[in-house]
Amino acid sequence: MTMEEYLLAQLDQPVLLKDGSAAVKPDGSTMTKNEAIATNILNLAMRGDLKAAQFIMGLQKINRKK
């Protein structure tokens, strides 16, 4: 398994908290590492982080072109 394959596989794993339990989304399902990263980027953008906001705006532009 390459480094890239390993990292991508890890993104689908649940987020484990310090107490060993899995992080839970508001709907009650388990949060993946990928979802946690996306949530963190959104939260950073909401707090005024320009790089996070630019990243999201870039995604929106790509999505509009499709």
Sequence and secondary structure as in RCSB ss.txt:
>XXXX:A:sequence
MTMEEYLLAQLDQPVLLKDGSAAVKPDGSTMTKNEAIATNILNLAMRGDLKAAQFIMGLQKINRKK
>XXXX:A:secstr
  HHHHHHHHHTSB B TTS B B TTSSB BHHHHHHHHHHHHHHTT HHHHHHHHHHHHHHHH 
